[in-house]
């Protein structure tokens, strides 16, 4: 079996998860990644440190996926790359638990940009985030930045639309399969981005939205970008998880200050108190890039 197909089957298999996948990938690296491999599933279960119930589920799922591959029953339009491919972004390869496979739709060349700006914020965004995107983010993006966000509701959706309105590219990293739309209100936007921009996922076709998918997706957003800006965030929100992941990966983290009595500003104010750069003008964003 070609090593790329092995990684694909590993990613599509149940019962293993991103930690187990990366243990196997590190084992491959330490033993000089071969061009082909004949998987020993018992050995893989030991390497991935799977419990007996998870190991049983993994073996059954891997064999089922292998049969689908043999019968060529994967969707013909499915596009994917592995961590071993030259097109895989270097900055993502360096992070903790890098995705071993990325499924994509759209313009993969957008990943080569050195001007990737992550934008995250509240799902129930207030008018303040709308003003921030219009007055601070959009003028900066117009100079040639590519917006990266999570194609969720609220600030994610607004940030993608901000980039499109500024006639600049945008990348969405989602927590479902590329053929699943979550939320449903983003069907038209996701379709547009899949055609003219780029949508990424580490989840295979048909994968539904699961709670644990979103923090996993957040590490990809944080890993892809050079700079991340948080527009609004509650205390202990998903946006703060993304910001902390970005800090751990030595990315630049910016935050928009807000009123001290507004819950949606609490997270940003906490980030600034902890050392994040406050954003007051578009120039504050552009200083993090060489345009």
C-alpha positions in Angstrom: 0.0 0.0 0.0 1.3 3.5 -0.9 2.2 5.4 2.2 -0.2 8.3 1.2 -3.1 5.9 1.0 -2.1 4.4 4.4 -2.3 7.9 6.0 -5.6 8.5 4.4 -7.0 5.3 5.8 -5.6 6.1 9.2 -7.3 9.5 9.1 -10.7 8.0 8.0 -10.6 5.2 10.6 -12.6 5.4 13.8 -11.3 4.6 17.3 -7.9 6.2 17.0 -8.1 10.0 17.0 -5.5 12.7 16.3 -3.2 11.7 19.2 -3.0 8.1 18.0 -2.5 9.1 14.4 0.4 11.4 15.4 2.0 8.6 17.5 2.0 6.4 14.4 3.2 9.3 12.2 6.1 10.0 14.5 6.9 6.3 14.5 7.1 6.4 10.7 9.4 9.4 10.8 11.7 7.8 13.3 11.9 4.7 11.2 12.4 6.6 7.9 9.0 6.9 6.2 8.8 4.2 3.5 7.2 4.6 0.1 4.9 1.6 0.7 3.7 -0.1 3.8 1.8 -3.3 4.7 0.0 -2.3 7.9 0.2 -4.6 10.9 -2.9 -3.5 12.8 -1.9 -5.1 16.1 1.4 -3.2 16.0 -0.4 0.0 15.1 -2.7 -0.3 18.0 0.3 -0.7 20.4 2.1 2.3 18.8 -1.1 4.4 19.1 -1.6 3.2 22.7 -5.2 2.3 22.1 -7.4 0.7 24.7 -8.8 -2.7 23.8 -12.3 -1.3 22.9 -10.8 1.4 20.8 -8.3 -1.0 19.2 -11.2 -3.3 18.1 -13.1 -0.4 16.6 -10.0 0.8 14.8 -9.2 -2.6 13.3 -12.7 -3.0 12.0 -12.9 0.6 10.7 -9.4 0.5 9.0 -10.3 -2.8 7.2 -13.6 -1.3 6.1 -12.0 1.8 4.7 -9.3 -0.3 3.0 -12.0 -2.3 1.3 -13.6 1.0 0.1 -10.3 2.2 -1.3 -9.7 -1.1 -3.0 -13.2 -0.9 -4.6 -12.7 2.8 -5.5 -15.8 3.7 -3.6 -14.4 7.0 -2.2 -16.1 10.1 -3.7 -14.5 10.9 -7.1 -14.4 14.6 -6.3 -12.6 14.1 -3.0 -9.3 16.1 -2.9 -6.8 15.6 -0.2 -3.1 15.9 0.7 -1.0 14.4 3.4 1.6 15.7 5.7 4.2 14.1 3.4 3.2 16.1 0.4 5.2 19.2 -0.8 1.9 21.2 -1.0 1.3 20.7 2.7 2.0 24.0 4.5 5.3 24.1 6.3 4.0 26.2 9.2 1.3 23.6 9.9 3.7 20.7 9.8 5.6 22.3 12.7 2.6 22.5 15.2 1.7 20.2 18.0 -0.4 17.3 16.6 -0.4 18.4 12.9 -3.2 17.0 10.8 -1.8 14.0 8.9 -4.4 14.5 6.1 -6.2 17.6 4.9 -9.3 17.4 2.7 -9.8 20.5 0.6 -12.0 22.2 -2.0 -10.8 25.3 -3.9 -7.5 27.0 -4.5 -4.8 25.2 -2.6 -2.2 27.8 -3.6 -3.7 30.1 -1.0 -1.8 28.1 1.6 1.5 29.4 0.2 0.7 33.0 1.1 2.9 34.6 3.8 0.1 37.0 4.6 -2.4 34.8 6.4 -4.5 36.6 9.0 -6.6 34.6 11.4 -9.8 36.3 12.5 -11.9 34.8 15.3 -14.5 36.1 17.7 -18.0 35.5 19.2 -20.5 33.3 17.5 -23.2 35.7 18.7 -21.3 38.7 17.5 -22.5 42.2 18.6 -22.5 45.3 16.5 -19.1 46.1 18.0 -17.5 43.2 16.0 -19.2 44.4 12.8 -17.7 47.8 13.3 -14.3 46.3 14.1 -14.4 44.3 10.9 -15.5 47.3 8.9 -13.2 49.9 10.3 -10.1 48.0 11.4 -9.9 44.6 9.7 -11.2 45.4 6.2 -8.8 48.3 5.5 -5.9 46.1 6.5 -7.2 43.1 4.5 -7.5 45.3 1.4 -3.7 45.7 1.2 -3.3 42.0 0.4 -4.1 39.8 3.4 -5.8 36.5 3.3 -8.4 35.9 6.0 -8.4 32.5 7.8 -11.4 31.6 10.0 -13.7 28.8 10.9 -16.8 29.3 8.7 -19.0 29.2 11.8 -21.7 31.7 12.6 -21.0 35.2 13.9 -17.5 36.6 13.5 -16.2 33.7 11.4 -18.9 34.2 8.8 -18.5 38.0 8.9 -14.7 37.8 8.5 -15.0 35.7 5.4 -17.5 38.1 4.0 -15.3 41.0 4.9 -12.4 39.5 2.8 -14.7 38.8 -0.1 -16.1 42.3 -0.1 -12.5 43.6 0.0 -11.8 41.4 -3.1 -9.3 39.4 -1.2 -9.0 35.6 -0.8 -10.2 33.8 2.3 -9.7 30.3 3.8 -12.3 28.5 5.9 -11.3 25.6 8.2 -14.3 23.6 9.2 -15.1 21.0 11.8 -17.2 18.7 9.5 -16.7 16.9 6.2 -16.5 19.2 3.2 -20.0 18.0 2.0 -21.6 19.0 5.3 -22.8 22.5 6.1 -22.7 23.7 9.7 -24.5 25.9 10.3 -27.0 25.5 7.5 -27.1 29.3 7.1 -23.5 29.1 5.6 -24.5 26.8 2.7 -24.1 29.6 0.0 -21.0 31.0 1.6 -19.3 27.6 1.9 -20.1 26.8 -1.7 -18.8 30.1 -2.9 -15.6 29.7 -0.9 -15.2 26.1 -2.2 -15.3 27.4 -5.8 -13.3 30.6 -5.6 -11.4 30.5 -2.3 -10.4 27.5 -0.1 -12.2 25.3 2.4 -10.2 22.9 4.5 -11.0 20.0 6.8 -9.3 17.1 8.5 -12.6 15.2 8.5 -13.6 12.9 5.7 -16.8 13.0 3.6 -20.0 12.9 5.6 -18.4 13.7 9.0 -20.9 15.5 11.1 -20.3 18.3 13.6 -19.0 16.8 16.9 -18.2 18.9 20.0 -14.5 17.8 20.0 -14.1 18.7 16.3 -14.0 22.4 17.0 -11.1 22.7 19.4 -9.3 20.3 17.0 -10.1 22.6 14.1 -8.9 25.6 16.1 -5.4 24.3 16.3 -5.3 24.2 12.5 -6.5 27.9 12.2 -3.8 28.9 14.8 -1.2 26.9 13.0 -1.8 28.2 9.6 -1.6 31.9 10.3 1.2 34.3 11.0 -1.1 36.6 13.0 -4.4 36.0 14.8 -6.8 38.8 15.8 -9.6 38.3 18.3 -12.5 40.8 17.8 -14.8 39.8 20.7 -14.7 36.9 23.1 -16.3 35.8 26.4 -14.2 34.5 29.3 -13.2 30.9 28.6 -14.6 31.0 25.0 -13.5 29.0 21.9 -11.9 32.1 20.5 -9.6 32.2 23.6 -8.7 28.5 23.0 -7.6 29.5 19.5 -5.7 32.5 20.8 -3.9 30.4 23.4 -3.0 27.7 20.8 -1.6 30.5 18.6 0.5 31.8 21.5 1.8 28.2 22.1 2.9 28.1 18.4 4.6 31.5 18.6 2.1 33.3 16.4 1.3 37.0 16.8 -1.9 37.4 18.8 -3.8 40.7 18.6 -7.0 41.6 20.5 -9.5 44.4 20.2 -10.1 46.1 23.6 -13.6 46.7 24.7 -15.7 48.0 27.5 -14.9 46.4 30.9 -18.6 45.8 31.6 -19.3 43.9 28.4 -19.1 40.1 28.6 -18.1 39.8 25.0 -15.1 42.0 25.6 -13.9 40.1 28.7 -11.8 37.7 26.7 -10.0 40.3 24.6 -9.3 42.5 27.6 -7.8 39.4 29.4 -5.6 38.7 26.4 -4.3 42.3 26.3 -3.7 42.1 30.1 -1.7 38.9 29.5 0.5 40.6 26.8 -1.5 40.4 23.5 -1.1 43.5 21.3 -4.2 45.8 21.4 -5.6 46.8 18.0 -6.7 50.4 17.7 -6.1 51.0 14.0 -5.6 49.0 10.8 -1.9 49.8 11.0 -1.7 47.9 14.2 -2.6 44.8 12.1 -0.4 45.6 9.1 2.7 46.1 11.4 2.7 42.3 11.8 3.2 41.7 8.0 5.6 42.8 5.3 3.3 44.0 2.5 
